[in-house]
Amino acid sequence: MATTALPKRNEIPQDHTWNLESIYQTDDQWEADFKRLEGMVPQVQQFAGTLGQDGESLLEALQQRDEVGTLLEQLYVYANLRLTENMGNARYQALADRIVTTASHVG
């Protein structure tokens, strides 16, 4: 039984790889959105214990939750797919760890 070595990522034709630049063109853009997310977490947390006050408060809280959730998902997907490209890449290990830690504070 013959074994075949898997090609390295840089040996795979570009059209056979996912296009993560459609999520973030650069890691700096990811960092900017991550900072924005960090600023949103306290805003979401301020709604704790207030959801029953009135409909407007509930609506605002749900809208904030949805905005945070969408941004969190986008950050998470990018970081983890980048990490999956090369599990030994310390930069993307750090990004994935940061977003998972931040997600635990949102929930």
KOLLUMGU-363880 format. One record per residue: residue number from 0; x, y, z of N, C-alpha, C, O in turn. Coordinates in steps of 0.001 Angstrom, whole numbers. Layout:
BEGIN
<node n="NUM" n_u="X" n_v="Y" n_w="Z" ca_u="X" ca_v="Y" ca_w="Z" c_u="X" c_v="Y" c_w="Z" o_u="X" o_v="Y" o_w="Z"/>
...
//
This chain:
BEGIN
<node n="0" n_u="842" n_v="-1177" n_w="0" ca_u="0" ca_v="0" ca_w="0" c_u="890" c_v="1243" c_w="0" o_u="1692" o_v="1448" o_w="911"/>
<node n="1" n_u="739" n_v="2040" n_w="-1004" ca_u="1556" ca_v="3245" ca_w="-1137" c_u="957" c_v="4381" c_w="-313" o_u="-262" o_v="4526" o_w="-212"/>
<node n="2" n_u="1834" n_v="5171" n_w="264" ca_u="1372" ca_v="6351" ca_w="994" c_u="1756" c_v="7590" c_w="207" o_u="2797" o_v="7635" o_w="-448"/>
<node n="3" n_u="915" n_v="8569" n_w="283" ca_u="1154" ca_v="9819" ca_w="-418" c_u="1210" c_v="10942" c_w="603" o_u="314" o_v="11080" o_w="1435"/>
<node n="4" n_u="2246" n_v="11727" n_w="539" ca_u="2378" ca_v="12856" ca_w="1453" c_u="1387" c_v="13947" c_w="1059" o_u="1177" o_v="14232" o_w="-120"/>
<node n="5" n_u="798" n_v="14534" n_w="2064" ca_u="-116" ca_v="15646" ca_w="1796" c_u="676" c_v="16864" c_w="1360" o_u="1745" o_v="17137" o_w="1908"/>
<node n="6" n_u="168" n_v="17601" n_w="381" ca_u="893" ca_v="18808" ca_w="-43" c_u="805" c_v="19888" c_w="1040" o_u="-152" o_v="19941" o_w="1813"/>
<node n="7" n_u="1815" n_v="20734" n_w="1071" ca_u="1778" ca_v="21886" ca_w="1966" c_u="763" c_v="22888" c_w="1423" o_u="464" o_v="22905" o_w="229"/>
<node n="8" n_u="250" n_v="23708" n_w="2306" ca_u="-786" ca_v="24657" ca_w="1900" c_u="-327" c_v="25535" c_w="732" o_u="-1106" o_v="25803" o_w="-182"/>
<node n="9" n_u="918" n_v="25978" n_w="758" ca_u="1398" ca_v="26851" ca_w="-317" c_u="1588" c_v="26110" c_w="-1640" o_u="1872" o_v="26731" o_w="-2664"/>
<node n="10" n_u="1432" n_v="24794" n_w="-1621" ca_u="1519" ca_v="23995" ca_w="-2844" c_u="143" c_v="23715" c_w="-3457" o_u="49" o_v="23134" o_w="-4538"/>
<node n="11" n_u="-898" n_v="24123" n_w="-2776" ca_u="-2262" ca_v="23883" ca_w="-3252" c_u="-2697" c_v="25067" c_w="-4117" o_u="-2508" o_v="26217" o_w="-3722"/>
<node n="12" n_u="-3271" n_v="24804" n_w="-5283" ca_u="-3730" ca_v="25910" ca_w="-6134" c_u="-4719" c_v="26819" c_w="-5376" o_u="-5577" o_v="26336" o_w="-4636"/>
<node n="13" n_u="-4586" n_v="28103" n_w="-5568" ca_u="-5403" ca_v="29097" ca_w="-4861" c_u="-6901" c_v="28841" c_w="-5025" o_u="-7671" o_v="29047" o_w="-4087"/>
<node n="14" n_u="-7312" n_v="28400" n_w="-6194" ca_u="-8747" ca_v="28167" ca_w="-6416" c_u="-9275" c_v="26931" c_w="-5676" o_u="-10474" o_v="26653" o_w="-5718"/>
<node n="15" n_u="-8391" n_v="26188" n_w="-4999" ca_u="-8805" ca_v="25044" ca_w="-4191" c_u="-8745" c_v="25346" c_w="-2693" o_u="-8840" o_v="24440" o_w="-1865"/>
<node n="16" n_u="-8588" n_v="26618" n_w="-2357" ca_u="-8527" ca_v="27027" ca_w="-947" c_u="-9676" c_v="27991" c_w="-660" o_u="-10244" o_v="28584" o_w="-1577"/>
<node n="17" n_u="-10015" n_v="28141" n_w="631" ca_u="-11066" ca_v="29089" ca_w="960" c_u="-10522" c_v="30502" c_w="911" o_u="-9325" o_v="30728" o_w="1087"/>
<node n="18" n_u="-11412" n_v="31446" n_w="671" ca_u="-11046" ca_v="32851" ca_w="509" c_u="-11372" c_v="33601" c_w="1802" o_u="-12443" o_v="34192" o_w="1932"/>
<node n="19" n_u="-10454" n_v="33571" n_w="2740" ca_u="-10699" ca_v="34250" ca_w="4010" c_u="-10597" c_v="35763" c_w="3883" o_u="-11032" o_v="36494" o_w="4773"/>
<node n="20" n_u="-10029" n_v="36231" n_w="2792" ca_u="-9976" ca_v="37668" ca_w="2564" c_u="-11376" c_v="38248" c_w="2328" o_u="-11569" o_v="39462" o_w="2392"/>
<node n="21" n_u="-12342" n_v="37379" n_w="2056" ca_u="-13719" ca_v="37857" ca_w="1923" c_u="-14313" c_v="38189" c_w="3293" o_u="-15333" o_v="38872" o_w="3382"/>
<node n="22" n_u="-13673" n_v="37705" n_w="4357" ca_u="-14100" ca_v="38038" ca_w="5716" c_u="-13291" c_v="39236" c_w="6205" o_u="-13862" o_v="40265" o_w="6567"/>
<node n="23" n_u="-11975" n_v="39108" n_w="6216" ca_u="-11054" ca_v="40203" ca_w="6558" c_u="-9913" c_v="40175" c_w="5563" o_u="-9275" o_v="39139" o_w="5372"/>
<node n="24" n_u="-9652" n_v="41299" n_w="4931" ca_u="-8561" ca_v="41348" ca_w="3967" c_u="-7197" c_v="41308" c_w="4649" o_u="-6216" o_v="40847" o_w="4066"/>
<node n="25" n_u="-7144" n_v="41796" n_w="5891" ca_u="-5888" ca_v="41789" ca_w="6634" c_u="-6163" c_v="41435" c_w="8096" o_u="-7286" o_v="41559" o_w="8584"/>
<node n="26" n_u="-5122" n_v="40999" n_w="8770" ca_u="-5243" ca_v="40742" ca_w="10205" c_u="-5493" c_v="42040" c_w="10974" o_u="-6118" o_v="42024" o_w="12034"/>
<node n="27" n_u="-5010" n_v="43152" n_w="10447" ca_u="-5254" ca_v="44445" ca_w="11094" c_u="-6744" c_v="44776" c_w="11121" o_u="-7225" o_v="45369" o_w="12087"/>
<node n="28" n_u="-7471" n_v="44406" n_w="10086" ca_u="-8922" ca_v="44615" ca_w="10085" c_u="-9578" c_v="43743" c_w="11148" o_u="-10515" o_v="44177" o_w="11817"/>
<node n="29" n_u="-9092" n_v="42524" n_w="11305" ca_u="-9600" ca_v="41647" ca_w="12367" c_u="-9357" c_v="42305" c_w="13720" o_u="-10249" o_v="42336" o_w="14568"/>
<node n="30" n_u="-8159" n_v="42826" n_w="13921" ca_u="-7810" ca_v="43472" ca_w="15191" c_u="-8723" c_v="44668" c_w="15472" o_u="-9143" o_v="44873" o_w="16611"/>
<node n="31" n_u="-9027" n_v="45444" n_w="14455" ca_u="-9909" ca_v="46607" ca_w="14637" c_u="-11302" c_v="46167" c_w="15068" o_u="-11895" o_v="46765" o_w="15965"/>
<node n="32" n_u="-11822" n_v="45126" n_w="14432" ca_u="-13145" ca_v="44617" ca_w="14824" c_u="-13102" c_v="43973" c_w="16209" o_u="-14077" o_v="44044" o_w="16957"/>
<node n="33" n_u="-11983" n_v="43348" n_w="16550" ca_u="-11857" ca_v="42755" ca_w="17879" c_u="-11921" c_v="43845" c_w="18951" o_u="-12587" o_v="43679" o_w="19973"/>
<node n="34" n_u="-11233" n_v="44947" n_w="18715" ca_u="-11274" ca_v="46070" ca_w="19663" c_u="-12696" c_v="46634" c_w="19764" o_u="-13155" o_v="46994" o_w="20848"/>
<node n="35" n_u="-13381" n_v="46704" n_w="18629" ca_u="-14770" ca_v="47175" ca_w="18628" c_u="-15648" c_v="46233" c_w="19455" o_u="-16500" o_v="46684" o_w="20221"/>
<node n="36" n_u="-15436" n_v="44931" n_w="19295" ca_u="-16195" ca_v="43949" ca_w="20066" c_u="-15934" c_v="44110" c_w="21561" o_u="-16864" o_v="44087" o_w="22367"/>
<node n="37" n_u="-14672" n_v="44273" n_w="21923" ca_u="-14338" ca_v="44457" ca_w="23339" c_u="-15081" c_v="45658" c_w="23929" o_u="-15500" o_v="45621" o_w="25086"/>
<node n="38" n_u="-15241" n_v="46709" n_w="23148" ca_u="-15964" ca_v="47882" ca_w="23608" c_u="-17463" c_v="47657" c_w="23721" o_u="-18143" o_v="48342" o_w="24485"/>
<node n="39" n_u="-17977" n_v="46699" n_w="22965" ca_u="-19411" ca_v="46416" ca_w="22974" c_u="-19830" c_v="45524" c_w="24147" o_u="-20983" o_v="45566" o_w="24577"/>
<node n="40" n_u="-18908" n_v="44729" n_w="24658" ca_u="-19246" ca_v="43784" ca_w="25720" c_u="-19838" c_v="44491" c_w="26945" o_u="-20880" o_v="44059" o_w="27438"/>
<node n="41" n_u="-19218" n_v="45553" n_w="27451" ca_u="-19828" ca_v="46234" ca_w="28601" c_u="-21214" c_v="46812" c_w="28295" o_u="-22071" o_v="46873" o_w="29177"/>
<node n="42" n_u="-21428" n_v="47230" n_w="27065" ca_u="-22747" ca_v="47762" ca_w="26679" c_u="-23813" c_v="46685" c_w="26783" o_u="-24929" o_v="46954" o_w="27228"/>
<node n="43" n_u="-23479" n_v="45477" n_w="26379" ca_u="-24432" ca_v="44369" ca_w="26456" c_u="-24669" c_v="43987" c_w="27911" o_u="-25799" o_v="43713" o_w="28315"/>
<node n="44" n_u="-23606" n_v="43970" n_w="28685" ca_u="-23720" ca_v="43571" ca_w="30088" c_u="-24560" c_v="44549" c_w="30912" o_u="-25121" o_v="44167" o_w="31938"/>
<node n="45" n_u="-24649" n_v="45794" n_w="30477" ca_u="-25435" ca_v="46783" ca_w="31224" c_u="-26934" c_v="46486" c_w="31200" o_u="-27689" o_v="47049" o_w="31992"/>
<node n="46" n_u="-27361" n_v="45620" n_w="30310" ca_u="-28782" ca_v="45275" ca_w="30222" c_u="-29200" c_v="44223" c_w="31245" o_u="-30389" o_v="43950" o_w="31410"/>
<node n="47" n_u="-28232" n_v="43639" n_w="31923" ca_u="-28556" ca_v="42603" ca_w="32918" c_u="-29509" c_v="43172" c_w="33964" o_u="-29251" o_v="44219" o_w="34557"/>
<node n="48" n_u="-30601" n_v="42471" n_w="34175" ca_u="-31585" ca_v="42879" ca_w="35177" c_u="-32543" c_v="43965" c_w="34744" o_u="-33348" o_v="44430" o_w="35551"/>
<node n="49" n_u="-32479" n_v="44384" n_w="33480" ca_u="-33335" ca_v="45481" ca_w="33021" c_u="-34319" c_v="45070" c_w="31934" o_u="-35123" o_v="45892" o_w="31495"/>
<node n="50" n_u="-34272" n_v="43837" n_w="31500" ca_u="-35056" ca_v="43437" ca_w="30328" c_u="-36563" c_v="43500" c_w="30557" o_u="-37325" o_v="43612" o_w="29597"/>
<node n="51" n_u="-36990" n_v="43431" n_w="31774" ca_u="-38420" ca_v="43469" ca_w="32053" c_u="-38976" c_v="44871" c_w="32262" o_u="-40165" o_v="45023" o_w="32540"/>
<node n="52" n_u="-38147" n_v="45886" n_w="32135" ca_u="-38605" ca_v="47253" ca_w="32400" c_u="-39651" c_v="47731" c_w="31399" o_u="-40723" o_v="48207" o_w="31774"/>
<node n="53" n_u="-39318" n_v="47595" n_w="30124" ca_u="-40259" ca_v="48010" ca_w="29084" c_u="-39827" c_v="47421" c_w="27745" o_u="-38734" o_v="46871" o_w="27610"/>
<node n="54" n_u="-40691" n_v="47549" n_w="26785" ca_u="-40431" ca_v="46976" ca_w="25467" c_u="-39249" c_v="47612" c_w="24760" o_u="-38511" o_v="46934" o_w="24044"/>
<node n="55" n_u="-39065" n_v="48906" n_w="24955" ca_u="-37950" ca_v="49591" ca_w="24291" c_u="-36609" c_v="49072" c_w="24805" o_u="-35677" o_v="48866" o_w="24027"/>
<node n="56" n_u="-36517" n_v="48864" n_w="26112" ca_u="-35271" ca_v="48336" ca_w="26685" c_u="-34992" c_v="46934" c_w="26168" o_u="-33855" o_v="46592" o_w="25844"/>
<node n="57" n_u="-36039" n_v="46131" n_w="26095" ca_u="-35877" ca_v="44778" ca_w="25586" c_u="-35428" c_v="44796" c_w="24130" o_u="-34519" o_v="44057" o_w="23753"/>
<node n="58" n_u="-36049" n_v="45625" n_w="23319" ca_u="-35675" ca_v="45720" ca_w="21909" c_u="-34222" c_v="46151" c_w="21756" o_u="-33480" o_v="45571" o_w="20964"/>
<node n="59" n_u="-33818" n_v="47161" n_w="22507" ca_u="-32437" ca_v="47644" ca_w="22432" c_u="-31458" c_v="46544" c_w="22838" o_u="-30421" o_v="46358" o_w="22201"/>
<node n="60" n_u="-31794" n_v="45825" n_w="23895" ca_u="-30921" ca_v="44740" ca_w="24354" c_u="-30803" c_v="43642" c_w="23294" o_u="-29711" o_v="43130" o_w="23049"/>
<node n="61" n_u="-31905" n_v="43288" n_w="22679" ca_u="-31875" ca_v="42243" ca_w="21653" c_u="-31091" c_v="42688" c_w="20423" o_u="-30366" o_v="41894" o_w="19824"/>
<node n="62" n_u="-31236" n_v="43952" n_w="20047" ca_u="-30481" ca_v="44469" ca_w="18906" c_u="-28984" c_v="44480" c_w="19197" o_u="-28174" o_v="44120" o_w="18343"/>
<node n="63" n_u="-28624" n_v="44897" n_w="20413" ca_u="-27213" ca_v="44882" ca_w="20813" c_u="-26672" c_v="43449" c_w="20803" o_u="-25571" o_v="43192" o_w="20316"/>
<node n="64" n_u="-27462" n_v="42528" n_w="21346" ca_u="-27055" ca_v="41126" ca_w="21384" c_u="-26817" c_v="40596" c_w="19976" o_u="-25835" o_v="39896" o_w="19727"/>
<node n="65" n_u="-27719" n_v="40931" n_w="19057" ca_u="-27575" ca_v="40461" ca_w="17681" c_u="-26331" c_v="41046" c_w="17021" o_u="-25614" o_v="40337" o_w="16314"/>
<node n="66" n_u="-26070" n_v="42323" n_w="17242" ca_u="-24892" ca_v="42968" ca_w="16651" c_u="-23607" c_v="42346" c_w="17196" o_u="-22675" o_v="42066" o_w="16442"/>
<node n="67" n_u="-23565" n_v="42136" n_w="18500" ca_u="-22396" ca_v="41504" ca_w="19115" c_u="-22239" c_v="40075" c_w="18604" o_u="-21128" o_v="39649" o_w="18288"/>
<node n="68" n_u="-23327" n_v="39343" n_w="18523" ca_u="-23267" ca_v="37962" ca_w="18056" c_u="-22758" c_v="37835" c_w="16631" o_u="-21972" o_v="36938" o_w="16327"/>
<node n="69" n_u="-23196" n_v="38716" n_w="15769" ca_u="-22750" ca_v="38692" ca_w="14375" c_u="-21258" c_v="38988" c_w="14277" o_u="-20526" o_v="38303" o_w="13562"/>
<node n="70" n_u="-20816" n_v="40008" n_w="14996" ca_u="-19404" ca_v="40368" ca_w="14971" c_u="-18552" c_v="39266" c_w="15601" o_u="-17490" o_v="38920" o_w="15084"/>
<node n="71" n_u="-19018" n_v="38730" n_w="16699" ca_u="-18301" ca_v="37646" ca_w="17376" c_u="-18141" c_v="36442" c_w="16452" o_u="-17063" o_v="35854" o_w="16379"/>
<node n="72" n_u="-19185" n_v="36084" n_w="15765" ca_u="-19131" ca_v="34941" ca_w="14842" c_u="-18138" c_v="35185" c_w="13718" o_u="-17372" o_v="34290" o_w="13360"/>
<node n="73" n_u="-18145" n_v="36385" n_w="13161" ca_u="-17233" ca_v="36716" ca_w="12074" c_u="-15777" c_v="36635" c_w="12545" o_u="-14926" o_v="36076" o_w="11853"/>
<node n="74" n_u="-15501" n_v="37191" n_w="13714" ca_u="-14149" ca_v="37142" ca_w="14278" c_u="-13725" c_v="35699" c_w="14556" o_u="-12594" o_v="35308" o_w="14269"/>
<node n="75" n_u="-14637" n_v="34926" n_w="15111" ca_u="-14355" ca_v="33540" ca_w="15466" c_u="-14061" c_v="32700" c_w="14218" o_u="-13086" o_v="31950" o_w="14184"/>
<node n="76" n_u="-14899" n_v="32830" n_w="13214" ca_u="-14724" ca_v="32027" ca_w="11994" c_u="-13386" c_v="32335" c_w="11341" o_u="-12651" o_v="31421" o_w="10966"/>
<node n="77" n_u="-13070" n_v="33607" n_w="11205" ca_u="-11799" ca_v="33985" ca_w="10575" c_u="-10610" c_v="33409" c_w="11348" o_u="-9740" o_v="32755" o_w="10772"/>
<node n="78" n_u="-10586" n_v="33662" n_w="12654" ca_u="-9449" ca_v="33219" ca_w="13470" c_u="-9294" c_v="31701" c_w="13418" o_u="-8178" o_v="31200" o_w="13287"/>
<node n="79" n_u="-10375" n_v="30982" n_w="13517" ca_u="-10285" ca_v="29525" ca_w="13550" c_u="-10002" c_v="28906" c_w="12191" o_u="-9324" o_v="27881" o_w="12113"/>
<node n="80" n_u="-10501" n_v="29501" n_w="11128" ca_u="-10144" ca_v="28985" ca_w="9804" c_u="-8688" c_v="29281" c_w="9479" o_u="-8009" o_v="28460" o_w="8863"/>
<node n="81" n_u="-8204" n_v="30452" n_w="9888" ca_u="-6769" ca_v="30752" ca_w="9709" c_u="-5936" c_v="29742" c_w="10493" o_u="-4933" o_v="29237" o_w="9990"/>
<node n="82" n_u="-6348" n_v="29453" n_w="11708" ca_u="-5624" ca_v="28481" ca_w="12519" c_u="-5642" c_v="27104" c_w="11855" o_u="-4633" o_v="26399" o_w="11865"/>
<node n="83" n_u="-6763" n_v="26723" n_w="11290" ca_u="-6893" ca_v="25419" ca_w="10645" c_u="-5956" c_v="25287" c_w="9447" o_u="-5545" o_v="24180" o_w="9098"/>
<node n="84" n_u="-5621" n_v="26404" n_w="8823" ca_u="-4669" ca_v="26356" ca_w="7707" c_u="-3315" c_v="25803" c_w="8155" o_u="-2645" o_v="25091" o_w="7406"/>
<node n="85" n_u="-2921" n_v="26141" n_w="9388" ca_u="-1642" ca_v="25693" ca_w="9920" c_u="-1733" c_v="25737" c_w="11441" o_u="-1575" o_v="26795" o_w="12051"/>
<node n="86" n_u="-1987" n_v="24593" n_w="12039" ca_u="-2194" ca_v="24530" ca_w="13492" c_u="-963" c_v="24940" c_w="14289" o_u="-1063" o_v="25189" o_w="15491"/>
<node n="87" n_u="173" n_v="25012" n_w="13655" ca_u="1396" ca_v="25422" ca_w="14335" c_u="1651" c_v="26918" c_w="14284" o_u="2656" o_v="27387" o_w="14818"/>
<node n="88" n_u="771" n_v="27669" n_w="13658" ca_u="960" ca_v="29114" ca_w="13521" c_u="570" c_v="29809" c_w="14828" o_u="-609" o_v="29890" o_w="15170"/>
<node n="89" n_u="1567" n_v="30304" n_w="15548" ca_u="1336" ca_v="30911" ca_w="16867" c_u="446" c_v="32151" c_w="16779" o_u="-336" o_v="32413" o_w="17693"/>
<node n="90" n_u="555" n_v="32904" n_w="15707" ca_u="-265" ca_v="34113" ca_w="15550" c_u="-1744" c_v="33745" c_w="15553" o_u="-2538" o_v="34371" o_w="16255"/>
<node n="91" n_u="-2113" n_v="32747" n_w="14782" ca_u="-3524" ca_v="32373" ca_w="14688" c_u="-3989" c_v="31550" c_w="15889" o_u="-5180" o_v="31524" o_w="16197"/>
<node n="92" n_u="-3065" n_v="30884" n_w="16565" ca_u="-3417" ca_v="30264" ca_w="17839" c_u="-3838" c_v="31360" c_w="18824" o_u="-4821" o_v="31210" o_w="19549"/>
<node n="93" n_u="-3084" n_v="32460" n_w="18839" ca_u="-3382" ca_v="33567" ca_w="19754" c_u="-4712" c_v="34229" c_w="19404" o_u="-5503" o_v="34531" o_w="20298"/>
<node n="94" n_u="-4969" n_v="34460" n_w="18114" ca_u="-6243" ca_v="35064" ca_w="17715" c_u="-7410" c_v="34180" c_w="18122" o_u="-8407" o_v="34665" o_w="18658"/>
<node n="95" n_u="-7286" n_v="32885" n_w="17869" ca_u="-8364" ca_v="31965" ca_w="18225" c_u="-8584" c_v="31935" c_w="19737" o_u="-9724" o_v="31917" o_w="20200"/>
<node n="96" n_u="-7510" n_v="31930" n_w="20492" ca_u="-7631" ca_v="31945" ca_w="21960" c_u="-8299" c_v="33231" c_w="22444" o_u="-9152" o_v="33197" o_w="23331"/>
<node n="97" n_u="-7912" n_v="34352" n_w="21864" ca_u="-8480" ca_v="35645" ca_w="22283" c_u="-9979" c_v="35711" c_w="22026" o_u="-10735" o_v="36194" o_w="22869"/>
<node n="98" n_u="-10407" n_v="35232" n_w="20873" ca_u="-11835" ca_v="35345" ca_w="20573" c_u="-12648" c_v="34365" c_w="21410" o_u="-13777" o_v="34674" o_w="21792"/>
<node n="99" n_u="-12103" n_v="33206" n_w="21698" ca_u="-12814" ca_v="32256" ca_w="22559" c_u="-12937" c_v="32829" c_w="23972" o_u="-13995" o_v="32727" o_w="24593"/>
<node n="100" n_u="-11882" n_v="33419" n_w="24469" ca_u="-11923" ca_v="34035" ca_w="25807" c_u="-12922" c_v="35169" c_w="25846" o_u="-13692" o_v="35278" o_w="26800"/>
<node n="101" n_u="-12926" n_v="36009" n_w="24840" ca_u="-13865" ca_v="37133" ca_w="24795" c_u="-15299" c_v="36625" c_w="24683" o_u="-16203" o_v="37190" o_w="25299"/>
<node n="102" n_u="-15515" n_v="35575" n_w="23913" ca_u="-16851" ca_v="35006" ca_w="23765" c_u="-17383" c_v="34525" c_w="25110" o_u="-18584" o_v="34620" o_w="25367"/>
<node n="103" n_u="-16519" n_v="34017" n_w="25960" ca_u="-16977" ca_v="33534" ca_w="27261" c_u="-17447" c_v="34685" c_w="28147" o_u="-18236" o_v="34466" o_w="29066"/>
<node n="104" n_u="-16981" n_v="35898" n_w="27891" ca_u="-17427" ca_v="37066" ca_w="28659" c_u="-18739" c_v="37647" c_w="28131" o_u="-19466" o_v="38337" o_w="28845"/>
<node n="105" n_u="-19017" n_v="37352" n_w="26873" ca_u="-20247" ca_v="37867" ca_w="26261" c_u="-21439" c_v="37078" c_w="26741" o_u="-22476" o_v="37653" o_w="27073"/>
<node n="106" n_u="-21302" n_v="35737" n_w="26784" ca_u="-22395" ca_v="34839" ca_w="27103" c_u="-22959" c_v="35083" c_w="28441" o_u="-23895" o_v="34397" o_w="28850"/>
//
